Amino acid sequence: MPPRAAFPTFRLFLCLLASLAAPACATPDVAADPVTQLLQERGLVPAEATADATAPPPASDQGLMSQVRHKASELVMTAMNFLGVPYRRGGNTAEEGFDCSGFTRHIFEQSLGLVLPRRADEQARAPGLLQVRRDELKPGDLVFFNTLRRTFSHVGIYVGDGKFIHSPRAGAEIRIEDMRVAYWRKRFTGARRPAALAEPAPPAAEWTALDLHQP
C-alpha cells in the first residue's frame, strides 16, 4: 500500500514530470523548476521568491546542470511522497515506518542508486559525500543535527527555502520543518552532498593562470 498522503503528491509528481518533458523555453524560468513548484503547492515557498532569478549558465554547462537539477528534483519529490509515514525505530520501509537514517537511506537508494550506511553518524562520514556549508545548501543535501548529545545523531533531507524533510521521533510522522527555528538552528552540525548532485566543474578556459601553474 502507498504511504499516507502519497496520492496527492504523486499526482503532482506526474504533472511535474510532464512539465519536464515539455520543450525548453529560450529563457530559463526559475518558477518552472519542479522543486520550487512543489514547495509552492505546499505553501512552503512564497511565489515571489522566484522573482530573484540568476543569470543562466553558459550553454556548454546547461546540459550537465539540467541533469543535476533533475536528479535533485526527483530525490526531493520522492521524499515528499512519504509525508505522513510514521516513525519507527529501526524502520526501513513505508509499510513498517522509518527512523531518520532509514528514511534518508531509502530515498537515496531509490532516487540515486546510492546505498548509504544505516546510521546517521555513519552517513555523515560516508565516502563519496561532499561537505557543504549551511549557506551553500541545495535541495537533496543531507542535513545533520545533534539531538542526542552526539554530533551526527539525526539526519534529514534539505528541500529548499530553509526547510528539510525527516522522520522525527517515536509517535511522530515524516514531515517538513524549518531549519531556521531556534531548536534546529542550534543543533545543526553539518551537511553532505552526493557527487551525483554536485554542480559541474567550470570549463578549463575559466581557470586562472595561477590555478594552471599550481603543482
ROSE-4610 file (N, C-alpha, C; in Angstrom, 1 decimal, always signed):
// ROSE-4610
residu = [M/M/M/P/P/P/P/P/P/R/R/R/A/A/A/A/A/A/F/F/F/P/P/P/T/T/T/F/F/F/R/R/R/L/L/L/F/F/F/L/L/L/C/C/C/L/L/L/L/L/L/A/A/A/S/S/S/L/L/L/A/A/A/A/A/A/P/P/P/A/A/A/C/C/C/A/A/A/T/T/T/P/P/P/D/D/D/V/V/V/A/A/A/A/A/A/D/D/D/P/P/P/V/V/V/T/T/T/Q/Q/Q/L/L/L/L/L/L/Q/Q/Q/E/E/E/R/R/R/G/G/G/L/L/L/V/V/V/P/P/P/A/A/A/E/E/E/A/A/A/T/T/T/A/A/A/D/D/D/A/A/A/T/T/T/A/A/A/P/P/P/P/P/P/P/P/P/A/A/A/S/S/S/D/D/D/Q/Q/Q/G/G/G/L/L/L/M/M/M/S/S/S/Q/Q/Q/V/V/V/R/R/R/H/H/H/K/K/K/A/A/A/S/S/S/E/E/E/L/L/L/V/V/V/M/M/M/T/T/T/A/A/A/M/M/M/N/N/N/F/F/F/L/L/L/G/G/G/V/V/V/P/P/P/Y/Y/Y/R/R/R/R/R/R/G/G/G/G/G/G/N/N/N/T/T/T/A/A/A/E/E/E/E/E/E/G/G/G/F/F/F/D/D/D/C/C/C/S/S/S/G/G/G/F/F/F/T/T/T/R/R/R/H/H/H/I/I/I/F/F/F/E/E/E/Q/Q/Q/S/S/S/L/L/L/G/G/G/L/L/L/V/V/V/L/L/L/P/P/P/R/R/R/R/R/R/A/A/A/D/D/D/E/E/E/Q/Q/Q/A/A/A/R/R/R/A/A/A/P/P/P/G/G/G/L/L/L/L/L/L/Q/Q/Q/V/V/V/R/R/R/R/R/R/D/D/D/E/E/E/L/L/L/K/K/K/P/P/P/G/G/G/D/D/D/L/L/L/V/V/V/F/F/F/F/F/F/N/N/N/T/T/T/L/L/L/R/R/R/R/R/R/T/T/T/F/F/F/S/S/S/H/H/H/V/V/V/G/G/G/I/I/I/Y/Y/Y/V/V/V/G/G/G/D/D/D/G/G/G/K/K/K/F/F/F/I/I/I/H/H/H/S/S/S/P/P/P/R/R/R/A/A/A/G/G/G/A/A/A/E/E/E/I/I/I/R/R/R/I/I/I/E/E/E/D/D/D/M/M/M/R/R/R/V/V/V/A/A/A/Y/Y/Y/W/W/W/R/R/R/K/K/K/R/R/R/F/F/F/T/T/T/G/G/G/A/A/A/R/R/R/R/R/R/P/P/P/A/A/A/A/A/A/L/L/L/A/A/A/E/E/E/P/P/P/A/A/A/P/P/P/P/P/P/A/A/A/A/A/A/E/E/E/W/W/W/T/T/T/A/A/A/L/L/L/D/D/D/L/L/L/H/H/H/Q/Q/Q/P/P/P]
num = [1/1/1/2/2/2/3/3/3/4/4/4/5/5/5/6/6/6/7/7/7/8/8/8/9/9/9/10/10/10/11/11/11/12/12/12/13/13/13/14/14/14/15/15/15/16/16/16/17/17/17/18/18/18/19/19/19/20/20/20/21/21/21/22/22/22/23/23/23/24/24/24/25/25/25/26/26/26/27/27/27/28/28/28/29/29/29/30/30/30/31/31/31/32/32/32/33/33/33/34/34/34/35/35/35/36/36/36/37/37/37/38/38/38/39/39/39/40/40/40/41/41/41/42/42/42/43/43/43/44/44/44/45/45/45/46/46/46/47/47/47/48/48/48/49/49/49/50/50/50/51/51/51/52/52/52/53/53/53/54/54/54/55/55/55/56/56/56/57/57/57/58/58/58/59/59/59/60/60/60/61/61/61/62/62/62/63/63/63/64/64/64/65/65/65/66/66/66/67/67/67/68/68/68/69/69/69/70/70/70/71/71/71/72/72/72/73/73/73/74/74/74/75/75/75/76/76/76/77/77/77/78/78/78/79/79/79/80/80/80/81/81/81/82/82/82/83/83/83/84/84/84/85/85/85/86/86/86/87/87/87/88/88/88/89/89/89/90/90/90/91/91/91/92/92/92/93/93/93/94/94/94/95/95/95/96/96/96/97/97/97/98/98/98/99/99/99/100/100/100/101/101/101/102/102/102/103/103/103/104/104/104/105/105/105/106/106/106/107/107/107/108/108/108/109/109/109/110/110/110/111/111/111/112/112/112/113/113/113/114/114/114/115/115/115/116/116/116/117/117/117/118/118/118/119/119/119/120/120/120/121/121/121/122/122/122/123/123/123/124/124/124/125/125/125/126/126/126/127/127/127/128/128/128/129/129/129/130/130/130/131/131/131/132/132/132/133/133/133/134/134/134/135/135/135/136/136/136/137/137/137/138/138/138/139/139/139/140/140/140/141/141/141/142/142/142/143/143/143/144/144/144/145/145/145/146/146/146/147/147/147/148/148/148/149/149/149/150/150/150/151/151/151/152/152/152/153/153/153/154/154/154/155/155/155/156/156/156/157/157/157/158/158/158/159/159/159/160/160/160/161/161/161/162/162/162/163/163/163/164/164/164/165/165/165/166/166/166/167/167/167/168/168/168/169/169/169/170/170/170/171/171/171/172/172/172/173/173/173/174/174/174/175/175/175/176/176/176/177/177/177/178/178/178/179/179/179/180/180/180/181/181/181/182/182/182/183/183/183/184/184/184/185/185/185/186/186/186/187/187/187/188/188/188/189/189/189/190/190/190/191/191/191/192/192/192/193/193/193/194/194/194/195/195/195/196/196/196/197/197/197/198/198/198/199/199/199/200/200/200/201/201/201/202/202/202/203/203/203/204/204/204/205/205/205/206/206/206/207/207/207/208/208/208/209/209/209/210/210/210/211/211/211/212/212/212/213/213/213/214/214/214/215/215/215]
x = [+0.8/+0.0/+0.9/+0.6/+1.3/+1.2/+2.2/+2.1/+1.0/+0.5/-0.5/+0.0/-0.9/-0.6/+0.2/+0.3/+1.1/+0.4/-0.9/-1.6/-1.6/-2.0/-1.9/-0.5/+0.5/+1.8/+2.2/+1.8/+2.1/+1.5/+0.3/-0.4/+0.4/+0.8/+1.6/+2.9/+3.5/+4.8/+4.7/+3.5/+3.3/+3.2/+2.5/+2.3/+3.7/+4.5/+5.8/+6.7/+6.6/+7.4/+6.9/+5.6/+5.1/+5.7/+5.8/+6.4/+7.9/+8.6/+10.0/+10.1/+9.2/+9.2/+8.9/+8.3/+7.9/+9.1/+9.0/+10.2/+10.7/+12.0/+12.5/+12.3/+12.1/+11.9/+13.3/+13.3/+14.6/+15.2/+14.3/+14.7/+14.4/+15.4/+15.1/+14.2/+13.2/+12.2/+12.4/+12.8/+13.0/+11.7/+10.6/+9.3/+8.9/+9.5/+9.2/+10.0/+10.9/+11.7/+10.8/+10.8/+9.8/+9.9/+11.1/+11.2/+10.5/+10.8/+10.1/+8.6/+8.2/+6.7/+6.1/+6.8/+6.2/+6.2/+7.2/+7.2/+6.1/+5.9/+4.9/+3.5/+3.3/+2.0/+1.7/+2.7/+2.5/+2.6/+2.7/+2.7/+4.0/+5.1/+6.4/+7.3/+7.0/+7.8/+6.9/+7.1/+6.2/+6.5/+5.4/+5.6/+6.6/+6.7/+7.6/+9.0/+9.3/+10.7/+11.3/+10.5/+11.1/+11.4/+11.2/+11.5/+13.0/+13.7/+15.2/+15.9/+15.6/+16.3/+17.7/+18.6/+20.0/+20.2/+21.3/+21.6/+21.8/+21.4/+21.6/+23.1/+23.4/+24.8/+25.2/+26.5/+26.9/+26.3/+26.0/+25.3/+26.0/+27.4/+28.1/+27.8/+27.4/+27.1/+25.7/+24.8/+23.4/+22.9/+23.5/+23.1/+23.4/+24.6/+25.0/+24.3/+24.1/+23.4/+21.9/+21.3/+20.0/+19.8/+20.8/+20.8/+20.9/+21.7/+21.9/+20.6/+19.9/+18.7/+17.6/+17.6/+16.6/+16.7/+18.0/+18.2/+17.8/+18.1/+17.8/+16.2/+15.6/+14.1/+13.5/+14.0/+13.4/+13.6/+14.8/+15.0/+14.1/+13.9/+13.1/+11.6/+11.2/+9.8/+9.5/+10.5/+10.4/+10.2/+11.1/+11.0/+9.6/+9.1/+7.8/+6.6/+6.9/+5.8/+5.6/+6.5/+6.4/+5.9/+5.5/+5.0/+3.8/+3.8/+2.8/+3.1/+4.2/+4.6/+5.1/+4.6/+5.0/+6.5/+7.0/+8.4/+8.3/+9.4/+9.6/+11.1/+11.5/+12.9/+13.4/+14.5/+15.0/+14.2/+13.2/+12.3/+13.0/+12.8/+13.4/+12.4/+11.1/+10.1/+8.9/+8.2/+7.0/+5.9/+5.9/+4.9/+5.1/+6.4/+6.6/+7.0/+7.3/+7.7/+9.3/+9.7/+11.1/+11.6/+12.9/+13.6/+14.3/+15.0/+15.6/+16.6/+17.5/+18.5/+18.0/+17.0/+16.3/+15.6/+15.0/+14.3/+15.3/+16.4/+17.3/+18.0/+18.3/+18.9/+18.0/+16.7/+15.7/+15.6/+15.5/+15.3/+16.5/+17.7/+18.9/+19.1/+18.7/+18.9/+17.8/+16.6/+15.5/+15.8/+16.3/+16.4/+17.8/+18.8/+20.2/+20.9/+20.3/+21.0/+22.2/+22.3/+23.4/+23.0/+23.7/+23.3/+24.2/+23.5/+24.2/+24.3/+25.2/+25.3/+24.0/+23.8/+22.5/+22.3/+23.3/+23.2/+23.5/+22.9/+23.1/+24.6/+25.3/+26.7/+27.6/+27.2/+27.9/+27.6/+26.4/+26.1/+26.9/+27.1/+27.9/+29.3/+29.8/+31.2/+31.4/+30.3/+30.3/+31.2/+32.0/+32.8/+31.9/+32.3/+31.6/+30.6/+30.5/+29.7/+30.5/+30.2/+30.9/+30.4/+31.3/+30.8/+30.3/+29.2/+28.5/+28.3/+28.6/+28.3/+26.8/+26.4/+25.0/+24.5/+25.3/+24.9/+25.0/+25.4/+25.5/+24.5/+23.6/+22.6/+21.8/+21.5/+20.7/+19.8/+18.6/+17.7/+18.4/+18.2/+18.8/+19.9/+20.5/+21.6/+21.1/+21.9/+21.7/+22.0/+21.2/+21.4/+21.5/+22.4/+22.6/+22.5/+22.0/+21.8/+22.2/+22.5/+22.9/+21.6/+20.9/+19.7/+19.8/+20.9/+21.0/+22.4/+22.9/+24.3/+25.3/+25.1/+26.0/+26.0/+27.2/+27.3/+26.4/+26.3/+25.5/+24.5/+23.6/+22.6/+21.3/+21.1/+19.8/+20.1/+19.3/+19.6/+18.3/+18.3/+17.1/+17.6/+16.7/+17.0/+16.5/+17.4/+17.1/+16.2/+15.1/+14.2/+14.1/+14.8/+14.8/+14.1/+14.4/+13.8/+14.0/+15.1/+15.4/+14.7/+14.1/+13.3/+13.9/+13.6/+14.0/+12.9/+13.0/+12.1/+12.8/+12.1/+12.8/+11.7/+12.2/+11.4/+11.8/+11.0/+11.5/+11.7/+10.7/+10.8/+9.6/+9.7/+8.6/+7.3/+6.2/+4.9/+4.7/+5.7/+5.5/+5.6/+5.4/+5.4/+6.4/+6.7/+7.6/+7.0/+7.7/+7.2/+8.3/+7.9/+8.8/+8.9/+10.1/+10.3/+11.2/+11.2/+12.1/+13.4/+14.5/+15.8/+16.1/+15.4/+15.7/+15.1/+14.2/+13.7/+14.8/+14.7/+15.8/+16.2/+15.3/+15.7/+16.6/+16.3/+17.1/+18.3/+18.2/+19.4/+20.5/+20.2/+21.2/+21.8/+21.1/+21.5/+22.1/+22.1/+22.7/+24.2/+24.6/+26.1/+26.8/+26.0/+26.7/+25.8/+26.3/+25.5/+26.5/+25.9/+26.7/+25.9/+26.6/+26.0/+26.6/+25.8/+26.4/+27.0/+28.0/+28.7/+27.7/+26.6/+25.7/+24.9/+24.8/+24.1/+25.1/+26.4/+27.3/+27.2/+27.4/+27.4/+28.6/+28.4/+29.6/+30.7/+31.9/+33.1/+33.1/+33.7/+33.8/+34.7/+34.4/+35.3/+36.7/+37.7/+39.1/+39.4/+38.7/+39.0/+38.8/+38.0/+37.8/+38.8/+39.7/+40.7/+41.7/+42.2/+43.1/+44.5/+45.4/+46.8/+47.4/+47.0/+47.6/+47.1/+45.9/+45.4/+46.2/+46.4/+47.1/+48.6/+49.1/+50.6/+50.7/+49.6/+49.8/+50.4/+51.3/+51.9/+50.9]
y = [-1.2/+0.0/+1.2/+2.3/+3.5/+4.2/+4.9/+5.6/+6.7/+7.0/+8.1/+9.4/+10.2/+11.4/+11.3/+10.0/+9.8/+10.2/+9.9/+10.1/+11.5/+12.6/+13.9/+14.3/+13.9/+14.3/+13.5/+12.3/+11.5/+12.1/+12.6/+13.2/+14.5/+15.3/+16.5/+16.1/+15.0/+14.5/+14.2/+13.5/+13.2/+14.5/+15.4/+16.7/+17.4/+17.3/+18.0/+17.2/+15.9/+15.2/+15.6/+15.8/+16.2/+17.5/+18.4/+19.7/+19.6/+18.7/+18.5/+18.0/+17.2/+16.6/+17.6/+18.7/+19.8/+20.4/+21.0/+21.7/+22.8/+23.0/+24.0/+25.4/+26.4/+27.8/+28.4/+29.4/+30.0/+30.7/+31.3/+32.0/+31.1/+30.7/+29.9/+30.6/+29.8/+30.3/+29.6/+30.3/+29.7/+29.2/+29.8/+29.4/+28.0/+27.6/+26.3/+25.2/+25.5/+24.4/+23.5/+22.2/+21.3/+21.3/+21.5/+21.5/+22.8/+23.9/+25.2/+25.1/+24.5/+24.3/+23.5/+22.4/+21.5/+22.2/+23.0/+23.7/+24.8/+25.4/+26.4/+25.8/+24.7/+24.0/+23.7/+23.4/+23.0/+24.2/+25.4/+26.7/+26.8/+26.2/+26.3/+27.3/+27.8/+28.8/+29.9/+31.1/+32.2/+32.3/+32.6/+32.8/+33.8/+34.9/+36.0/+35.6/+34.5/+34.0/+33.7/+33.4/+33.0/+34.2/+35.4/+36.6/+36.9/+36.4/+36.6/+35.6/+35.6/+34.6/+35.1/+34.2/+34.5/+34.3/+34.8/+34.7/+33.2/+32.8/+31.4/+31.0/+29.8/+29.4/+29.3/+29.2/+29.1/+27.9/+28.0/+27.0/+25.6/+25.6/+24.4/+23.7/+24.4/+23.8/+23.4/+23.9/+23.8/+22.4/+21.5/+20.1/+19.4/+19.6/+18.9/+19.4/+20.8/+21.4/+20.9/+20.8/+20.3/+18.9/+18.0/+16.7/+16.7/+17.6/+17.7/+18.2/+19.2/+19.7/+18.6/+17.8/+16.8/+15.7/+15.3/+14.3/+14.9/+16.1/+16.7/+16.8/+17.2/+17.3/+16.0/+14.9/+13.6/+13.1/+13.4/+13.0/+13.6/+14.9/+15.7/+15.2/+15.1/+14.7/+13.3/+12.4/+11.0/+11.1/+11.9/+12.1/+12.6/+13.6/+14.1/+13.1/+12.2/+11.2/+10.3/+10.4/+9.6/+10.5/+11.7/+12.5/+11.8/+11.8/+11.1/+9.7/+9.1/+7.8/+7.8/+6.9/+7.0/+6.7/+7.3/+6.9/+5.6/+4.8/+3.5/+3.3/+3.1/+2.9/+1.7/+1.8/+0.7/+0.4/+1.3/+1.0/+1.4/+0.6/+0.8/+0.8/+0.7/+0.6/+1.5/+1.9/+2.7/+1.9/+0.5/-0.3/-0.4/-0.5/-0.6/+0.8/+1.8/+3.1/+3.2/+4.4/+4.8/+5.5/+5.2/+6.2/+7.1/+8.1/+9.2/+8.7/+7.8/+7.4/+6.3/+5.5/+4.6/+5.3/+6.4/+7.2/+7.8/+8.4/+9.0/+7.9/+6.8/+5.7/+5.2/+5.0/+4.5/+5.5/+6.8/+7.8/+7.9/+7.9/+8.0/+6.7/+5.6/+4.4/+4.4/+4.8/+4.8/+5.8/+7.0/+8.1/+8.1/+7.8/+7.9/+6.6/+5.5/+4.2/+4.2/+5.2/+5.3/+4.7/+3.6/+2.9/+3.5/+4.3/+4.9/+3.9/+4.1/+3.3/+3.5/+2.6/+2.6/+3.7/+4.0/+5.0/+6.4/+7.4/+8.8/+9.2/+8.8/+9.2/+8.6/+7.4/+6.7/+7.4/+7.9/+8.6/+9.9/+10.5/+11.8/+11.6/+10.4/+10.1/+9.2/+8.9/+8.0/+8.6/+7.7/+8.2/+8.6/+9.5/+9.9/+11.0/+11.5/+12.6/+13.8/+15.0/+16.2/+17.0/+17.6/+18.5/+19.8/+20.3/+21.5/+22.5/+23.7/+24.7/+25.1/+25.6/+25.9/+26.9/+27.9/+28.9/+28.4/+27.1/+26.6/+25.4/+25.2/+24.1/+24.2/+23.0/+22.9/+21.7/+21.7/+20.6/+19.2/+18.3/+16.9/+16.7/+17.8/+17.6/+16.9/+16.1/+15.6/+16.6/+16.8/+17.8/+17.0/+17.3/+16.6/+17.5/+16.9/+17.6/+16.8/+17.6/+16.9/+17.0/+15.9/+15.8/+14.9/+14.1/+13.2/+13.3/+14.6/+14.9/+14.1/+13.9/+13.3/+14.2/+14.4/+15.4/+15.1/+13.8/+13.4/+12.4/+12.8/+11.8/+11.9/+12.9/+13.0/+13.5/+13.0/+13.3/+13.5/+14.5/+14.7/+15.1/+15.5/+15.9/+17.3/+18.2/+19.6/+19.7/+20.5/+20.6/+22.0/+22.9/+24.3/+25.3/+26.5/+27.6/+27.4/+26.9/+26.7/+25.6/+24.7/+23.6/+22.3/+21.3/+19.9/+18.9/+17.7/+16.7/+15.6/+15.0/+14.0/+13.2/+12.1/+11.3/+11.6/+12.3/+13.0/+12.1/+11.4/+10.7/+9.8/+8.9/+8.0/+8.8/+8.3/+9.0/+10.0/+10.3/+11.4/+10.7/+11.6/+11.1/+11.9/+11.4/+12.1/+13.5/+14.5/+15.9/+16.8/+18.0/+19.1/+20.1/+20.5/+21.5/+22.6/+23.7/+24.8/+24.8/+24.7/+24.7/+26.0/+27.1/+28.4/+28.6/+27.7/+27.8/+27.5/+28.1/+28.0/+26.6/+25.7/+24.3/+23.7/+23.8/+23.2/+24.0/+25.3/+26.2/+25.9/+25.7/+25.5/+24.1/+23.1/+21.8/+21.3/+22.2/+21.9/+21.6/+20.5/+20.1/+19.9/+20.0/+19.9/+19.4/+19.3/+18.8/+18.1/+17.2/+16.4/+16.4/+16.4/+16.3/+15.2/+14.3/+13.2/+13.8/+13.1/+13.6/+13.8/+12.9/+13.0/+14.3/+15.0/+16.3/+17.5/+17.2/+18.3/+19.0/+20.3/+21.1/+20.8/+20.8/+20.6/+21.6/+21.1/+22.0/+23.0/+24.2/+25.2/+24.7/+25.2/+24.8/+25.2/+24.5/+24.8/+26.2/+26.8/+28.1/+29.2/+28.8/+29.8/+29.7/+28.7/+28.6/+29.8/+30.2/+31.3/+30.8/+31.7/+31.3/+30.7/+31.2/+30.7/+29.3/+29.0/+27.6/+26.7/+27.1/+26.2/+26.0/+26.8/+26.7/+26.1/+25.7/+25.1/+23.7/+23.3/+22.0/+20.9]
z = [+0.0/+0.0/+0.0/-0.8/-0.8/+0.6/+1.0/+2.3/+2.3/+3.5/+3.6/+3.0/+2.4/+1.8/+0.5/+0.0/-1.1/-2.4/-2.5/-3.7/-4.3/-3.4/-4.0/-4.5/-3.7/-4.1/-5.4/-5.5/-6.7/-7.9/-7.8/-8.9/-9.3/-8.3/-8.6/-9.3/-8.7/-9.3/-10.8/-11.2/-12.6/-13.4/-12.9/-13.6/-13.8/-12.8/-12.9/-13.9/-13.9/-14.9/-16.3/-16.5/-17.8/-18.2/-17.2/-17.5/-17.8/-17.2/-17.6/-19.0/-19.4/-20.8/-21.9/-21.5/-22.5/-23.0/-24.3/-24.8/-23.9/-23.8/-23.0/-23.7/-22.8/-23.3/-23.6/-24.4/-24.7/-23.5/-22.6/-21.4/-20.2/-19.4/-18.2/-17.3/-16.7/-15.8/-14.5/-13.5/-12.2/-11.6/-11.9/-11.4/-12.0/-13.1/-13.7/-13.1/-12.2/-11.5/-10.7/-10.9/-10.2/-8.7/-8.2/-6.7/-6.2/-6.8/-6.4/-6.5/-7.6/-7.8/-6.7/-6.4/-5.4/-4.0/-3.7/-2.4/-2.4/-3.6/-3.6/-3.5/-4.1/-4.0/-2.5/-1.7/-0.3/+0.6/+0.0/+0.8/+1.5/+1.1/+1.8/+1.2/+0.0/-0.6/-1.2/-0.8/-1.4/-2.9/-3.7/-5.1/-5.5/-4.7/-5.1/-4.9/-4.2/-4.1/-5.4/-6.4/-7.7/-8.5/-8.0/-8.8/-8.9/-8.0/-8.0/-8.8/-10.1/-11.0/-11.3/-11.3/-11.6/-13.1/-13.6/-15.0/-15.3/-16.5/-16.9/-17.1/-16.8/-17.0/-18.5/-18.8/-20.2/-20.8/-22.1/-22.8/-22.7/-22.6/-22.5/-21.2/-20.2/-18.9/-18.6/-19.5/-19.2/-19.2/-20.1/-20.1/-18.8/-18.3/-17.1/-15.9/-15.9/-14.7/-14.8/-15.9/-16.0/-15.5/-15.7/-15.2/-13.7/-13.1/-11.7/-11.1/-11.7/-11.1/-11.2/-12.3/-12.4/-11.3/-11.1/-10.0/-8.7/-8.4/-7.1/-7.0/-8.1/-8.1/-7.8/-8.5/-8.3/-6.9/-6.3/-4.9/-4.0/-4.1/-3.2/-3.3/-4.6/-4.8/-4.3/-4.4/-3.9/-2.4/-1.7/-0.3/+0.2/-0.5/-0.2/-0.3/-1.2/-1.4/-0.1/+0.9/+2.1/+3.3/+3.0/+4.1/+4.8/+6.1/+6.9/+7.3/+6.7/+7.2/+8.6/+9.5/+10.9/+11.2/+12.2/+12.7/+13.3/+13.0/+13.7/+13.9/+15.1/+15.4/+14.6/+13.9/+13.1/+11.8/+11.5/+10.3/+9.0/+8.0/+6.7/+5.5/+5.8/+4.7/+5.0/+4.0/+4.2/+5.0/+4.7/+5.4/+6.9/+7.3/+8.8/+9.4/+8.6/+9.1/+9.0/+9.2/+9.1/+10.3/+10.7/+11.6/+10.7/+11.3/+10.5/+9.4/+9.8/+8.8/+7.9/+8.4/+7.5/+6.3/+6.7/+5.6/+4.6/+5.1/+4.1/+3.3/+3.9/+3.2/+2.1/+2.4/+1.4/+0.2/+0.5/-0.5/-1.4/-0.9/-1.7/-2.6/-2.0/-2.8/-4.0/-3.7/-4.7/-5.7/-5.4/-6.3/-7.1/-6.4/-7.0/-7.1/-6.6/-6.6/-5.6/-4.7/-3.8/-2.4/-2.0/-0.8/+0.3/+1.2/+2.4/+3.5/+4.4/+5.6/+6.4/+7.4/+8.1/+9.1/+9.8/+10.9/+10.5/+11.2/+10.8/+10.9/+12.0/+12.1/+11.0/+10.6/+9.5/+8.2/+8.0/+6.7/+6.6/+7.7/+7.7/+7.3/+7.5/+7.2/+6.0/+5.3/+4.2/+3.1/+2.4/+1.3/+0.1/-0.7/-1.9/-1.6/-0.3/+0.0/+0.3/-0.3/-0.1/+1.0/+1.8/+2.9/+2.3/+2.9/+2.4/+3.6/+3.3/+4.4/+4.4/+5.5/+5.7/+4.7/+4.3/+3.3/+1.9/+1.7/+0.4/+0.1/+1.1/+0.9/-0.3/-0.9/-2.1/-1.9/-2.6/-2.5/-2.7/-1.9/-2.0/-1.0/-0.4/+0.5/+1.8/+2.4/+3.7/+4.8/+5.7/+6.8/+8.2/+9.0/+10.2/+11.5/+12.6/+13.8/+15.0/+16.1/+17.4/+18.2/+18.3/+19.1/+20.3/+20.3/+21.4/+22.1/+22.1/+22.6/+21.8/+20.5/+19.6/+18.4/+17.8/+16.7/+15.5/+15.1/+14.0/+14.4/+15.3/+15.8/+15.1/+14.2/+13.5/+12.1/+11.1/+9.7/+9.0/+8.0/+7.1/+5.8/+4.9/+3.5/+3.3/+2.9/+2.6/+1.4/+1.5/+0.3/-0.3/+0.4/-0.2/+0.8/+0.6/+1.4/+2.9/+3.3/+4.7/+5.4/+4.6/+5.2/+4.8/+5.7/+5.4/+5.8/+5.2/+5.5/+6.2/+7.2/+8.1/+8.8/+9.4/+10.3/+11.7/+12.5/+13.7/+14.9/+15.3/+16.6/+16.8/+17.8/+18.1/+18.3/+17.7/+17.9/+16.9/+16.0/+15.0/+13.6/+12.6/+11.2/+10.4/+9.3/+8.4/+8.0/+8.2/+7.9/+7.5/+7.1/+6.7/+7.9/+8.2/+9.3/+8.8/+9.5/+9.2/+10.0/+9.3/+9.9/+10.6/+10.3/+10.9/+12.3/+12.7/+14.1/+15.1/+16.3/+17.3/+17.5/+17.7/+18.0/+17.0/+15.7/+14.7/+14.4/+14.5/+14.2/+15.2/+16.4/+17.4/+17.3/+16.8/+16.7/+15.4/+14.4/+13.1/+13.2/+12.6/+12.8/+11.4/+10.3/+9.0/+8.0/+6.7/+5.6/+4.6/+3.9/+2.9/+1.6/+0.5/-0.9/-1.6/-2.2/-3.0/-4.3/-4.8/-6.0/-7.2/-7.2/-8.3/-8.3/-7.2/-7.2/-7.1/-7.3/-7.3/-8.6/-8.6/-9.9/-10.7/-12.0/-12.9/-12.7/-12.8/-12.7/-13.8/-13.5/-14.6/-15.7/-16.9/-18.0/-17.8/-18.4/-18.2/-18.6/-19.6/-20.1/-19.0/-17.9/-16.9/-15.7/-15.8/-14.7/-14.9/-13.7/-13.7/-14.0/-14.4/-14.7/-13.4/-12.2/-11.0/-10.8/-11.1/-11.0/-11.9/-13.1/-14.1/-13.7/-12.9/-12.5/-11.1/-10.5/-9.2/-9.4/-8.4/-8.5/-8.3]
